[in-house]
Amino acid sequence: MVIAGSISSLESCGSSKKTGGSGFYAGTPGFSQATLGYDYNALEPALDAKTMEIHFTTHAATYTKNMNDAIAAENVTAGNLQSLLANISKYSTKLRNNAGGHYNHESFWKWMTPKGKAMSAEFTSTMETAFESVANFKNKFADAGMKRFGSGWAWLYVGADKKLAIGSTPNQDNPLMDNSEVKGFPVLGIDVWEHAYYLKYQNKRADYINAWWDIVNWQEVEARYKHAMHA
Ligand code: MN3
């Protein structure tokens, strides 16, 4: 599918996810910001309402706008966001940063849910096989987030070998990008940019990551894991 910078046809690619349903992982992620599935204050006390509102309405909204501006300006031939990211080295730094920012945040809002959703027994077993224990996984994932100097993300992803792995990327890069430091399908990610936590946690990134576990939607993580394993 060749789009050649037509915003209207791009938006039609993303229209199905405006309904708020899942499926962002299922191969046809869109190019528009989906409605947040909960109120700004719904993730308290882990994430405060003001941080969520600013993060969603300014930071994330700006990535989406700038991505669409870059798509319109460049000869984009990808038919969906995932294939765009898989070929992102062909395009500008502006498109890399903003398409990554759009994908990462659209995923991030779905990786969180009020009060969190517990890990199934089946997925707990999967995680224990991969990381010895869930506690050990959380320590290693938090460590990846803590060691990311400056702005970026920590990831749990399925690599080309179909194994779960932990890594991190700078800026708005993610494992779907052909020029990423780590490559695979992201099943869970945490935003460790200061804008994600500074109002409540100031410089205490570790406290933010520790509190964040309370709101993780493990059902979404498991759905993405199953998608990655069958892709
Ligand atoms: Mn962010």
Residues whose N, C-alpha, C, O or C-beta is under 5 A from the ligand:
A	BS01	MN3	D191 W193 A196
